[in-house]
């Protein structure tokens, strides 16, 4: 279990401070914390920093900056998994299969088109 605490915020703040040239992040964990720290540091999302998160949050639309995300298609993934289980039970000697269910891109307000940064620094 990942706990969102000040240590995580400090690490994120250090990372952003040491990488001022970054214009976009793809965040797997701590996505909301990354957005929170970036906003505290004076970044404007998405103008200064675009953020895409892996997986969606149920109440994303209620956030100050609703995040763009890659959403796992959980229902489809579950359906395909059940098909594989049934197929394996019916024919245990069959060749093993691997499935891929592509995530779905949900575009919201945390991303923008790339623009070269000006000489002005974020505080």
MOPAC internal coordinates of N, CA, C and O (Angstrom, degrees):
PM7 1SCF
backbone

  N    0.0000 0     0.00 0     0.00 0    0    0    0
  C    1.4480 1     0.00 0     0.00 0    1    0    0
  C    1.5228 1   108.80 1     0.00 0    2    1    0
  O    1.2310 1   120.43 1   -48.57 1    3    2    1
  N    1.3015 1   116.79 1   131.43 1    3    2    1
  C    1.4522 1   121.93 1   179.03 1    5    3    2
  C    1.5169 1   109.01 1   -95.72 1    6    5    3
  O    1.2310 1   120.73 1   -53.81 1    7    6    5
  N    1.3150 1   116.20 1   126.19 1    7    6    5
  C    1.4553 1   120.98 1  -179.14 1    9    7    6
  C    1.5223 1   108.54 1  -101.70 1   10    9    7
  O    1.2310 1   120.98 1   -50.39 1   11   10    9
  N    1.3178 1   115.73 1   129.61 1   11   10    9
  C    1.4497 1   121.04 1   178.95 1   13   11   10
  C    1.5228 1   107.80 1   -86.78 1   14   13   11
  O    1.2310 1   120.68 1   -76.76 1   15   14   13
  N    1.3105 1   116.30 1   103.24 1   15   14   13
  C    1.4547 1   119.89 1  -177.80 1   17   15   14
  C    1.5167 1   110.44 1  -132.97 1   18   17   15
  O    1.2310 1   120.83 1     4.18 1   19   18   17
  N    1.3111 1   116.02 1  -175.82 1   19   18   17
  C    1.4610 1   120.37 1  -178.41 1   21   19   18
  C    1.5164 1   112.48 1   -63.41 1   22   21   19
  O    1.2310 1   119.70 1   150.04 1   23   22   21
  N    1.3430 1   118.17 1   -29.96 1   23   22   21
  C    1.4606 1   120.50 1   178.02 1   25   23   22
  C    1.5204 1   109.71 1   -62.08 1   26   25   23
  O    1.2310 1   120.16 1   135.25 1   27   26   25
  N    1.3336 1   117.29 1   -44.75 1   27   26   25
  C    1.4632 1   120.59 1   177.49 1   29   27   26
  C    1.5269 1   110.24 1   -62.48 1   30   29   27
  O    1.2310 1   120.54 1   136.24 1   31   30   29
  N    1.3216 1   116.58 1   -43.76 1   31   30   29
  C    1.4660 1   120.15 1   180.00 1   33   31   30
  C    1.5255 1   110.12 1   -62.48 1   34   33   31
  O    1.2310 1   119.89 1   139.69 1   35   34   33
  N    1.3319 1   117.82 1   -40.31 1   35   34   33
  C    1.4625 1   120.95 1   178.66 1   37   35   34
  C    1.5281 1   111.06 1   -63.48 1   38   37   35
  O    1.2310 1   120.52 1   138.19 1   39   38   37
  N    1.3259 1   116.61 1   -41.81 1   39   38   37
  C    1.4733 1   120.46 1   178.86 1   41   39   38
  C    1.5257 1   110.99 1   -64.37 1   42   41   39
  O    1.2310 1   120.73 1   138.10 1   43   42   41
  N    1.3156 1   116.22 1   -41.90 1   43   42   41
  C    1.4695 1   120.55 1   178.43 1   45   43   42
  C    1.5238 1   110.03 1   -65.16 1   46   45   43
  O    1.2310 1   120.38 1   135.96 1   47   46   45
  N    1.3374 1   116.89 1   -44.04 1   47   46   45
  C    1.4711 1   121.79 1   179.09 1   49   47   46
  C    1.5345 1   110.06 1   -60.51 1   50   49   47
  O    1.2310 1   120.33 1   135.87 1   51   50   49
  N    1.3454 1   116.97 1   -44.13 1   51   50   49
  C    1.4650 1   120.85 1   178.28 1   53   51   50
  C    1.5229 1   110.76 1   -61.98 1   54   53   51
  O    1.2310 1   120.65 1   136.03 1   55   54   53
  N    1.3255 1   116.36 1   -43.97 1   55   54   53
  C    1.4593 1   120.05 1   179.97 1   57   55   54
  C    1.5262 1   110.90 1   -60.60 1   58   57   55
  O    1.2310 1   120.64 1   130.47 1   59   58   57
  N    1.3154 1   116.39 1   -49.53 1   59   58   57
  C    1.4720 1   119.79 1  -179.20 1   61   59   58
  C    1.5221 1   111.39 1   -64.38 1   62   61   59
  O    1.2310 1   119.98 1   142.41 1   63   62   61
  N    1.3225 1   117.64 1   -37.59 1   63   62   61
  C    1.4685 1   121.25 1   178.56 1   65   63   62
  C    1.5220 1   111.71 1   -64.90 1   66   65   63
  O    1.2310 1   120.72 1   143.91 1   67   66   65
  N    1.3226 1   116.23 1   -36.09 1   67   66   65
  C    1.4656 1   121.18 1  -177.35 1   69   67   66
  C    1.5240 1   113.79 1   -87.56 1   70   69   67
  O    1.2310 1   120.25 1   176.59 1   71   70   69
  N    1.3172 1   117.13 1    -3.41 1   71   70   69
  C    1.4630 1   121.17 1  -178.56 1   73   71   70
  C    1.5308 1   109.89 1  -134.98 1   74   73   71
  O    1.2310 1   120.75 1  -122.36 1   75   74   73
  N    1.3001 1   116.17 1    57.64 1   75   74   73
  C    1.4708 1   122.00 1  -176.75 1   77   75   74
  C    1.5226 1   113.49 1   -63.45 1   78   77   75
  O    1.2310 1   120.42 1   161.69 1   79   78   77
  N    1.3290 1   116.81 1   -18.31 1   79   78   77
  C    1.4638 1   119.91 1  -177.79 1   81   79   78
  C    1.5309 1   112.76 1   -82.25 1   82   81   79
  O    1.2310 1   119.95 1   171.90 1   83   82   81
  N    1.3170 1   117.70 1    -8.10 1   83   82   81
  C    1.4642 1   121.08 1  -179.57 1   85   83   82
  C    1.5313 1   109.56 1   -69.17 1   86   85   83
  O    1.2310 1   121.08 1   -45.61 1   87   86   85
  N    1.3188 1   115.53 1   134.39 1   87   86   85
  C    1.4673 1   120.48 1   178.34 1   89   87   86
  C    1.5216 1   112.41 1  -112.82 1   90   89   87
  O    1.2310 1   120.42 1   168.94 1   91   90   89
  N    1.3457 1   116.81 1   -11.06 1   91   90   89
  C    1.4627 1   120.16 1  -178.84 1   93   91   90
  C    1.5205 1   110.02 1  -154.30 1   94   93   91
  O    1.2310 1   121.37 1   -31.40 1   95   94   93
  N    1.3312 1   114.99 1   148.60 1   95   94   93
  C    1.4625 1   121.55 1   176.82 1   97   95   94
  C    1.5179 1   109.43 1  -133.59 1   98   97   95
  O    1.2310 1   120.79 1   -38.49 1   99   98   97
  N    1.3379 1   116.09 1   141.51 1   99   98   97
  C    1.4573 1   122.71 1   168.82 1  101   99   98
  C    1.5196 1   104.74 1  -108.29 1  102  101   99
  O    1.2310 1   120.22 1   -68.69 1  103  102  101
  N    1.3265 1   117.18 1   111.31 1  103  102  101
  C    1.4539 1   122.55 1  -170.09 1  105  103  102
  C    1.5265 1   110.27 1  -106.72 1  106  105  103
  O    1.2310 1   120.96 1   -54.28 1  107  106  105
  N    1.3284 1   115.77 1   125.72 1  107  106  105
  C    1.4558 1   120.12 1  -179.89 1  109  107  106
  C    1.5261 1   110.65 1   -93.37 1  110  109  107
  O    1.2310 1   120.09 1   135.31 1  111  110  109
  N    1.3168 1   117.44 1   -44.69 1  111  110  109
  C    1.4644 1   122.53 1   177.44 1  113  111  110
  C    1.5216 1   108.99 1  -120.73 1  114  113  111
  O    1.2310 1   120.47 1   -23.92 1  115  114  113
  N    1.3024 1   116.70 1   156.08 1  115  114  113
  C    1.4716 1   122.32 1   176.06 1  117  115  114
  C    1.5177 1   113.81 1    63.04 1  118  117  115
  O    1.2310 1   119.67 1  -153.42 1  119  118  117
  N    1.3097 1   118.24 1    26.58 1  119  118  117
  C    1.4590 1   121.19 1  -176.70 1  121  119  118
  C    1.5137 1   113.91 1   -55.43 1  122  121  119
  O    1.2310 1   120.52 1   133.00 1  123  122  121
  N    1.3136 1   116.61 1   -47.00 1  123  122  121
  C    1.4580 1   119.37 1  -179.10 1  125  123  122
  C    1.5213 1   110.90 1   -68.15 1  126  125  123
  O    1.2310 1   120.41 1   145.41 1  127  126  125
  N    1.3317 1   116.82 1   -34.59 1  127  126  125
  C    1.4640 1   120.50 1   177.95 1  129  127  126
  C    1.5233 1   110.30 1   -68.04 1  130  129  127
  O    1.2310 1   119.87 1   141.28 1  131  130  129
  N    1.3188 1   117.85 1   -38.72 1  131  130  129
  C    1.4670 1   121.27 1   176.89 1  133  131  130
  C    1.5255 1   109.70 1   -60.26 1  134  133  131
  O    1.2310 1   120.59 1   134.45 1  135  134  133
  N    1.3228 1   116.48 1   -45.55 1  135  134  133
  C    1.4670 1   119.54 1   178.49 1  137  135  134
  C    1.5278 1   110.94 1   -61.96 1  138  137  135
  O    1.2310 1   120.41 1   136.40 1  139  138  137
  N    1.3169 1   116.83 1   -43.60 1  139  138  137
  C    1.4603 1   121.67 1  -179.14 1  141  139  138
  C    1.5246 1   110.87 1   -60.56 1  142  141  139
  O    1.2310 1   120.14 1   132.62 1  143  142  141
  N    1.3309 1   117.33 1   -47.38 1  143  142  141
  C    1.4625 1   121.47 1  -179.24 1  145  143  142
  C    1.5223 1   110.65 1   -65.09 1  146  145  143
  O    1.2310 1   120.32 1   136.33 1  147  146  145
  N    1.3302 1   117.00 1   -43.67 1  147  146  145
  C    1.4694 1   120.35 1   179.75 1  149  147  146
  C    1.5245 1   110.57 1   -59.26 1  150  149  147
  O    1.2310 1   120.51 1   136.38 1  151  150  149
  N    1.3198 1   116.62 1   -43.62 1  151  150  149
  C    1.4737 1   120.20 1   178.44 1  153  151  150
  C    1.5308 1   110.90 1   -64.94 1  154  153  151
  O    1.2310 1   119.94 1   139.37 1  155  154  153
  N    1.3401 1   117.71 1   -40.63 1  155  154  153
  C    1.4699 1   121.50 1   176.94 1  157  155  154
  C    1.5229 1   111.26 1   -61.30 1  158  157  155
  O    1.2310 1   120.45 1   146.76 1  159  158  157
  N    1.3319 1   116.74 1   -33.24 1  159  158  157
  C    1.4678 1   121.85 1  -178.53 1  161  159  158
  C    1.5255 1   112.42 1   -80.79 1  162  161  159
  O    1.2310 1   120.23 1   175.97 1  163  162  161
  N    1.3156 1   117.17 1    -4.03 1  163  162  161
  C    1.4490 1   120.24 1   178.11 1  165  163  162
  C    1.5098 1   115.34 1    97.53 1  166  165  163
  O    1.2310 1   120.28 1  -176.64 1  167  166  165
  N    1.3239 1   117.06 1     3.36 1  167  166  165
  C    1.4606 1   119.36 1   174.77 1  169  167  166
  C    1.5241 1   108.67 1   -68.04 1  170  169  167
  O    1.2310 1   120.93 1   -34.43 1  171  170  169
  N    1.3036 1   115.84 1   145.57 1  171  170  169
  C    1.4531 1   121.54 1   170.87 1  173  171  170
  C    1.5189 1   106.25 1  -104.22 1  174  173  171
  O    1.2310 1   121.02 1   -56.71 1  175  174  173
  N    1.3211 1   115.65 1   123.29 1  175  174  173
  C    1.4684 1   120.84 1  -179.97 1  177  175  174
  C    1.5184 1   107.32 1  -101.91 1  178  177  175
  O    1.2310 1   118.60 1   -56.58 1  179  178  177
  N    1.2885 1   120.27 1   123.42 1  179  178  177
  C    1.4543 1   130.46 1    10.93 1  181  179  178
  C    1.5340 1   114.29 1  -101.68 1  182  181  179
  O    1.2310 1   119.14 1  -176.25 1  183  182  181
  N    1.3205 1   119.24 1     3.75 1  183  182  181
  C    1.4610 1   120.47 1  -174.43 1  185  183  182
  C    1.5305 1   112.50 1   -60.20 1  186  185  183
  O    1.2310 1   119.86 1   134.80 1  187  186  185
  N    1.3370 1   117.87 1   -45.20 1  187  186  185
  C    1.4660 1   121.24 1   179.57 1  189  187  186
  C    1.5190 1   112.36 1   -91.39 1  190  189  187
  O    1.2310 1   120.87 1   145.87 1  191  190  189
  N    1.3162 1   115.95 1   -34.13 1  191  190  189
  C    1.4557 1   120.78 1  -173.75 1  193  191  190
  C    1.5291 1   109.20 1  -146.80 1  194  193  191
  O    1.2310 1   120.92 1   -62.71 1  195  194  193
  N    1.3309 1   115.85 1   117.29 1  195  194  193
  C    1.4670 1   120.82 1   174.30 1  197  195  194
  C    1.5224 1   108.30 1   -88.81 1  198  197  195
  O    1.2310 1   120.72 1   -39.71 1  199  198  197
  N    1.3263 1   116.23 1   140.29 1  199  198  197
  C    1.4643 1   120.61 1  -179.35 1  201  199  198
  C    1.5229 1   109.33 1  -131.94 1  202  201  199
  O    1.2310 1   121.69 1   -52.03 1  203  202  201
  N    1.3391 1   114.37 1   127.97 1  203  202  201
  C    1.4656 1   121.46 1   172.59 1  205  203  202
  C    1.5213 1   106.00 1  -116.98 1  206  205  203
  O    1.2310 1   120.45 1   -45.97 1  207  206  205
  N    1.3215 1   116.74 1   134.03 1  207  206  205
  C    1.4587 1   121.84 1  -179.38 1  209  207  206
  C    1.5161 1   110.10 1  -109.73 1  210  209  207
  O    1.2310 1   121.44 1   -34.64 1  211  210  209
  N    1.3313 1   114.84 1   145.36 1  211  210  209
  C    1.4529 1   118.48 1   173.35 1  213  211  210
  C    1.5083 1   107.92 1   -87.38 1  214  213  211
  O    1.2310 1   121.34 1   -58.92 1  215  214  213
  N    1.2635 1   115.05 1   121.08 1  215  214  213
  C    1.4464 1   130.09 1  -177.70 1  217  215  214
  C    1.5181 1   110.31 1    81.59 1  218  217  215
  O    1.2310 1   122.19 1   -22.90 1  219  218  217
  N    1.2957 1   113.41 1   157.10 1  219  218  217
  C    1.4603 1   121.67 1  -170.71 1  221  219  218
  C    1.5200 1   110.25 1  -100.95 1  222  221  219
  O    1.2310 1   121.47 1   -18.27 1  223  222  221
  N    1.3014 1   114.79 1   161.73 1  223  222  221
  C    1.4563 1   121.98 1   175.44 1  225  223  222
  C    1.5226 1   107.64 1  -114.44 1  226  225  223
  O    1.2310 1   120.93 1   -41.56 1  227  226  225
  N    1.3080 1   115.83 1   138.44 1  227  226  225
  C    1.4570 1   121.06 1  -173.82 1  229  227  226
  C    1.5247 1   113.18 1   -56.00 1  230  229  227
  O    1.2310 1   119.95 1   141.24 1  231  230  229
  N    1.3108 1   117.69 1   -38.76 1  231  230  229
  C    1.4559 1   120.76 1  -175.89 1  233  231  230
  C    1.5354 1   112.08 1  -110.22 1  234  233  231
  O    1.2310 1   120.56 1  -146.08 1  235  234  233
  N    1.3272 1   116.54 1    33.92 1  235  234  233
  C    1.4655 1   121.72 1  -178.40 1  237  235  234
  C    1.5219 1   112.78 1   -54.94 1  238  237  235
  O    1.2310 1   120.94 1   143.43 1  239  238  237
  N    1.3119 1   115.81 1   -36.57 1  239  238  237
  C    1.4647 1   119.90 1  -176.74 1  241  239  238
  C    1.5262 1   112.23 1   -66.48 1  242  241  239
  O    1.2310 1   119.66 1   165.57 1  243  242  241
  N    1.3238 1   118.25 1   -14.43 1  243  242  241
  C    1.4647 1   121.58 1  -179.60 1  245  243  242
  C    1.5269 1   113.54 1   -90.63 1  246  245  243
  O    1.2310 1   120.20 1   170.25 1  247  246  245
  N    1.3213 1   117.23 1    -9.75 1  247  246  245
  C    1.4603 1   120.80 1  -177.52 1  249  247  246
  C    1.5224 1   111.75 1   -73.31 1  250  249  247
  O    1.2310 1   121.01 1   -22.41 1  251  250  249
  N    1.3396 1   115.68 1   157.59 1  251  250  249
  C    1.4629 1   121.58 1   178.29 1  253  251  250
  C    1.5285 1   110.12 1   -55.59 1  254  253  251
  O    1.2310 1   120.76 1   135.68 1  255  254  253
  N    1.3291 1   116.15 1   -44.32 1  255  254  253
  C    1.4682 1   122.31 1   175.09 1  257  255  254
  C    1.5370 1   106.37 1  -123.73 1  258  257  255
  O    1.2310 1   120.10 1   -81.52 1  259  258  257
  N    1.3302 1   117.42 1    98.48 1  259  258  257
  C    1.4683 1   119.18 1   179.10 1  261  259  258
  C    1.5345 1   110.44 1   -59.42 1  262  261  259
  O    1.2310 1   120.13 1   -54.17 1  263  262  261
  N    1.3434 1   117.35 1   125.83 1  263  262  261
  C    1.4660 1   120.33 1  -172.68 1  265  263  262
  C    1.5301 1   114.79 1   -80.76 1  266  265  263
  O    1.2310 1   121.66 1   -39.06 1  267  266  265
  N    1.3189 1   114.44 1   140.94 1  267  266  265
  C    1.4598 1   121.39 1   167.81 1  269  267  266
  C    1.5247 1   105.49 1   -71.94 1  270  269  267
  O    1.2310 1   120.40 1   -39.35 1  271  270  269
  N    1.3234 1   116.83 1   140.65 1  271  270  269
  C    1.4593 1   118.33 1  -176.99 1  273  271  270
  C    1.5239 1   111.70 1  -148.64 1  274  273  271
  O    1.2310 1   121.96 1   -18.13 1  275  274  273
  N    1.3250 1   113.86 1   161.87 1  275  274  273
  C    1.4531 1   122.60 1   169.73 1  277  275  274
  C    1.5233 1   105.36 1  -101.62 1  278  277  275
  O    1.2310 1   120.34 1   -67.72 1  279  278  277
  N    1.3284 1   116.96 1   112.28 1  279  278  277
  C    1.4598 1   121.87 1  -176.11 1  281  279  278
  C    1.5218 1   109.87 1   -97.42 1  282  281  279
  O    1.2310 1   121.04 1   -50.96 1  283  282  281
  N    1.3288 1   115.62 1   129.04 1  283  282  281
  C    1.4558 1   119.53 1   173.73 1  285  283  282
  C    1.5238 1   108.47 1   -71.85 1  286  285  283
  O    1.2310 1   121.04 1   -40.81 1  287  286  285
  N    1.3017 1   115.61 1   139.19 1  287  286  285
  C    1.4671 1   120.42 1   178.64 1  289  287  286
  C    1.5305 1   107.62 1   -88.77 1  290  289  287
  O    1.2310 1   121.46 1  -102.56 1  291  290  289
  N    1.3316 1   114.80 1    77.44 1  291  290  289
  C    1.4615 1   121.67 1  -171.77 1  293  291  290
  C    1.5215 1   113.38 1   -60.31 1  294  293  291
  O    1.2310 1   119.88 1   138.03 1  295  294  293
  N    1.3166 1   117.83 1   -41.97 1  295  294  293
  C    1.4632 1   120.51 1  -178.87 1  297  295  294
  C    1.5336 1   110.27 1   -63.38 1  298  297  295
  O    1.2310 1   120.37 1   132.34 1  299  298  297
  N    1.3260 1   116.90 1   -47.66 1  299  298  297
  C    1.4638 1   121.22 1   179.07 1  301  299  298
  C    1.5276 1   110.76 1   -64.03 1  302  301  299
  O    1.2310 1   120.29 1   138.98 1  303  302  301
  N    1.3259 1   117.04 1   -41.02 1  303  302  301
  C    1.4600 1   121.42 1   178.35 1  305  303  302
  C    1.5349 1   110.17 1   -61.00 1  306  305  303
  O    1.2310 1   120.28 1   136.69 1  307  306  305
  N    1.3247 1   117.08 1   -43.31 1  307  306  305
  C    1.4576 1   121.63 1   177.89 1  309  307  306
  C    1.5179 1   112.21 1   -63.34 1  310  309  307
  O    1.2310 1   120.56 1   137.41 1  311  310  309
  N    1.3313 1   116.54 1   -42.59 1  311  310  309
  C    1.4685 1   120.67 1   179.24 1  313  311  310
  C    1.5283 1   110.89 1   -61.62 1  314  313  311
  O    1.2310 1   121.08 1   136.53 1  315  314  313
  N    1.3293 1   115.54 1   -43.47 1  315  314  313
  C    1.4706 1   119.51 1  -179.87 1  317  315  314
  C    1.5228 1   110.92 1   -67.43 1  318  317  315
  O    1.2310 1   120.14 1   143.32 1  319  318  317
  N    1.3196 1   117.34 1   -36.68 1  319  318  317
  C    1.4695 1   120.96 1   178.49 1  321  319  318
  C    1.5282 1   110.62 1   -64.77 1  322  321  319
  O    1.2310 1   120.33 1   138.02 1  323  322  321
  N    1.3269 1   116.98 1   -41.98 1  323  322  321
  C    1.4662 1   120.90 1   178.68 1  325  323  322
  C    1.5335 1   109.91 1   -62.81 1  326  325  323
  O    1.2310 1   120.27 1   137.72 1  327  326  325
  N    1.3341 1   117.10 1   -42.28 1  327  326  325
  C    1.4748 1   120.37 1   177.84 1  329  327  326
  C    1.5304 1   110.76 1   -58.36 1  330  329  327
  O    1.2310 1   120.78 1   136.69 1  331  330  329
  N    1.3382 1   116.11 1   -43.31 1  331  330  329
  C    1.4686 1   119.75 1   179.93 1  333  331  330
  C    1.5225 1   111.63 1   -65.64 1  334  333  331
  O    1.2310 1   120.39 1   139.41 1  335  334  333
  N    1.3274 1   116.86 1   -40.59 1  335  334  333
  C    1.4716 1   120.20 1   179.36 1  337  335  334
  C    1.5227 1   110.31 1   -63.17 1  338  337  335
  O    1.2310 1   120.37 1   132.72 1  339  338  337
  N    1.3224 1   116.89 1   -47.28 1  339  338  337
  C    1.4762 1   121.02 1   179.85 1  341  339  338
  C    1.5207 1   110.22 1   -61.36 1  342  341  339
  O    1.2310 1   120.47 1   136.24 1  343  342  341
  N    1.3217 1   116.70 1   -43.76 1  343  342  341
  C    1.4581 1   121.39 1   179.88 1  345  343  342
  C    1.5347 1   110.87 1   -62.10 1  346  345  343
  O    1.2310 1   120.07 1   140.00 1  347  346  345
  N    1.3231 1   117.48 1   -40.00 1  347  346  345
  C    1.4633 1   121.74 1  -179.97 1  349  347  346
  C    1.5276 1   110.88 1   -69.75 1  350  349  347
  O    1.2310 1   120.13 1   140.86 1  351  350  349
  N    1.3221 1   117.36 1   -39.14 1  351  350  349
  C    1.4714 1   120.96 1   177.67 1  353  351  350
  C    1.5258 1   109.74 1   -63.72 1  354  353  351
  O    1.2310 1   120.39 1   137.49 1  355  354  353
  N    1.3285 1   116.85 1   -42.51 1  355  354  353
  C    1.4601 1   121.42 1  -178.48 1  357  355  354
  C    1.5239 1   112.18 1   -71.79 1  358  357  355
  O    1.2310 1   119.91 1   149.37 1  359  358  357
  N    1.3027 1   117.78 1   -30.63 1  359  358  357
  C    1.4640 1   122.17 1  -178.40 1  361  359  358
  C    1.5310 1   109.26 1  -142.30 1  362  361  359
  O    1.2310 1   120.45 1   -99.42 1  363  362  361
  N    1.3564 1   116.75 1    80.58 1  363  362  361
  C    1.4678 1   120.24 1  -174.76 1  365  363  362
  C    1.5273 1   114.88 1   -63.29 1  366  365  363
  O    1.2310 1   119.51 1   159.44 1  367  366  365
  N    1.3146 1   118.55 1   -20.56 1  367  366  365
  C    1.4621 1   121.00 1  -177.52 1  369  367  366
  C    1.5281 1   113.44 1   -91.67 1  370  369  367
  O    1.2310 1   120.45 1  -178.59 1  371  370  369
  N    1.3078 1   116.75 1     1.41 1  371  370  369
  C    1.4627 1   119.17 1  -178.65 1  373  371  370
  C    1.5323 1   111.13 1   -65.77 1  374  373  371
  O    1.2310 1   121.91 1   -22.24 1  375  374  373
  N    1.2955 1   113.94 1   157.76 1  375  374  373
  C    1.4603 1   120.36 1   176.97 1  377  375  374
  C    1.5332 1   108.67 1   -64.07 1  378  377  375
  O    1.2310 1   120.39 1   -43.45 1  379  378  377
  N    1.3048 1   116.86 1   136.55 1  379  378  377
  C    1.4643 1   121.45 1   179.94 1  381  379  378
  C    1.5226 1   110.16 1   -66.90 1  382  381  379
  O    1.2310 1   121.29 1   -36.67 1  383  382  381
  N    1.3087 1   115.15 1   143.33 1  383  382  381
  C    1.4616 1   121.17 1  -178.10 1  385  383  382
  C    1.5191 1   109.63 1  -116.85 1  386  385  383
  O    1.2310 1   121.91 1   -25.19 1  387  386  385
  N    1.2756 1   113.95 1   154.81 1  387  386  385
  C    1.4565 1   120.33 1   175.26 1  389  387  386
  C    1.5247 1   106.83 1  -126.05 1  390  389  387
  O    1.2310 1   120.73 1   -43.84 1  391  390  389
  N    1.3154 1   116.21 1   136.16 1  391  390  389
  C    1.4592 1   119.29 1   179.13 1  393  391  390
  C    1.5203 1   109.34 1  -115.36 1  394  393  391
  O    1.2310 1   121.71 1   -23.76 1  395  394  393
  N    1.3023 1   114.33 1   156.24 1  395  394  393
  C    1.4578 1   120.55 1   175.14 1  397  395  394
  C    1.5244 1   107.36 1  -133.47 1  398  397  395
  O    1.2310 1   121.22 1   -56.85 1  399  398  397
  N    1.3053 1   115.26 1   123.15 1  399  398  397
  C    1.4569 1   120.59 1   176.14 1  401  399  398
  C    1.5299 1   105.66 1  -113.34 1  402  401  399
  O    1.2310 1   120.25 1   -70.78 1  403  402  401
  N    1.3237 1   117.13 1   109.22 1  403  402  401
  C    1.4664 1   118.84 1  -175.32 1  405  403  402
  C    1.5307 1   111.83 1   -66.22 1  406  405  403
  O    1.2310 1   120.91 1   -38.71 1  407  406  405
  N    1.3260 1   115.86 1   141.29 1  407  406  405
  C    1.4662 1   118.27 1   175.30 1  409  407  406
  C    1.5267 1   109.30 1   -69.59 1  410  409  407
  O    1.2310 1   120.97 1   -18.38 1  411  410  409
  N    1.2945 1   115.74 1   161.62 1  411  410  409
  C    1.4569 1   122.09 1  -177.52 1  413  411  410
  C    1.5277 1   108.88 1  -108.75 1  414  413  411
  O    1.2310 1   120.44 1   -50.54 1  415  414  413
  N    1.3180 1   116.76 1   129.46 1  415  414  413
  C    1.4588 1   121.17 1   178.87 1  417  415  414
  C    1.5281 1   109.67 1   -80.10 1  418  417  415
  O    1.2310 1   120.76 1   -57.30 1  419  418  417
  N    1.3288 1   116.16 1   122.70 1  419  418  417
  C    1.4568 1   122.56 1   177.36 1  421  419  418
  C    1.5305 1   106.61 1  -111.19 1  422  421  419
  O    1.2310 1   120.44 1   -72.27 1  423  422  421
  N    1.3177 1   116.77 1   107.73 1  423  422  421
  C    1.4683 1   120.96 1  -176.46 1  425  423  422
  C    1.5214 1   109.75 1   -87.60 1  426  425  423
  O    1.2310 1   121.67 1   -56.50 1  427  426  425
  N    1.3243 1   114.41 1   123.50 1  427  426  425
  C    1.4583 1   120.52 1   176.77 1  429  427  426
  C    1.5263 1   108.23 1  -128.17 1  430  429  427
  O    1.2310 1   119.96 1    33.63 1  431  430  429
  N    1.3254 1   117.68 1  -146.37 1  431  430  429
  C    1.4707 1   121.18 1  -170.04 1  433  431  430
  C    1.5244 1   115.90 1   -95.93 1  434  433  431
  O    1.2310 1   119.06 1  -174.22 1  435  434  433
  N    1.3230 1   119.40 1     5.78 1  435  434  433
  C    1.4610 1   119.05 1  -176.99 1  437  435  434
  C    1.5260 1   113.53 1   -94.45 1  438  437  435
  O    1.2310 1   120.21 1  -173.13 1  439  438  437
  N    1.3250 1   117.21 1     6.87 1  439  438  437
  C    1.4659 1   120.51 1   178.67 1  441  439  438
  C    1.5204 1   110.55 1  -130.42 1  442  441  439
  O    1.2310 1   121.80 1   -29.26 1  443  442  441
  N    1.3271 1   114.15 1   150.74 1  443  442  441
  C    1.4640 1   121.13 1   178.56 1  445  443  442
  C    1.5222 1   108.43 1  -144.73 1  446  445  443
  O    1.2310 1   120.63 1   -14.50 1  447  446  445
  N    1.3020 1   116.40 1   165.50 1  447  446  445
  C    1.4555 1   120.54 1   174.28 1  449  447  446
  C    1.5185 1   109.38 1   -62.87 1  450  449  447
  O    1.2310 1   120.56 1   -32.64 1  451  450  449
  N    1.3239 1   116.53 1   147.36 1  451  450  449
  C    1.4557 1   121.24 1  -179.23 1  453  451  450
  C    1.5257 1   110.62 1   -68.66 1  454  453  451
  O    1.2310 1   121.21 1   -46.84 1  455  454  453
  N    1.3120 1   115.30 1   133.16 1  455  454  453
  C    1.4651 1   122.54 1   172.31 1  457  455  454
  C    1.5097 1   106.62 1  -131.87 1  458  457  455
  O    1.2310 1   120.47 1   -45.22 1  459  458  457
  N    1.3221 1   116.71 1   134.78 1  459  458  457
  C    1.4538 1   119.39 1   177.50 1  461  459  458
  C    1.5186 1   109.45 1   -60.06 1  462  461  459
  O    1.2310 1   120.89 1   -43.22 1  463  462  461
  N    1.3433 1   115.90 1   136.78 1  463  462  461
  C    1.4548 1   120.39 1  -179.31 1  465  463  462
  C    1.5169 1   110.12 1   -70.39 1  466  465  463
  O    1.2310 1   121.19 1   -34.04 1  467  466  465
  N    1.3144 1   115.33 1   145.96 1  467  466  465
  C    1.4558 1   120.88 1   173.96 1  469  467  466
  C    1.5145 1   108.37 1   -81.27 1  470  469  467
  O    1.2310 1   119.96 1    -1.21 1  471  470  469
  N    1.2957 1   117.68 1   178.79 1  471  470  469
  C    1.4571 1   121.34 1  -179.25 1  473  471  470
  C    1.5207 1   111.85 1   -73.29 1  474  473  471
  O    1.2310 1   120.26 1   172.12 1  475  474  473
  N    1.3275 1   117.10 1    -7.88 1  475  474  473
  C    1.4455 1   121.34 1  -179.55 1  477  475  474
  C    1.5247 1   110.27 1   -72.84 1  478  477  475
  O    1.2310 1   119.89 1   -48.26 1  479  478  477
  N    1.3334 1   117.82 1   131.74 1  479  478  477
  C    1.4388 1   122.85 1  -178.89 1  481  479  478
  C    1.5160 1   111.42 1   -96.12 1  482  481  479
  O    1.2310 1   120.95 1   -28.18 1  483  482  481
  N    1.3330 1   115.79 1   151.82 1  483  482  481
  C    1.4573 1   121.27 1   174.50 1  485  483  482
  C    1.5247 1   107.03 1   -83.79 1  486  485  483
  O    1.2310 1   120.14 1   -41.17 1  487  486  485
  N    1.3311 1   117.34 1   138.83 1  487  486  485
  C    1.4842 1   119.77 1   179.97 1  489  487  486
  C    1.4711 1   112.49 1   -68.62 1  490  489  487
  O    1.2310 1   120.10 1   180.00 1  491  490  489

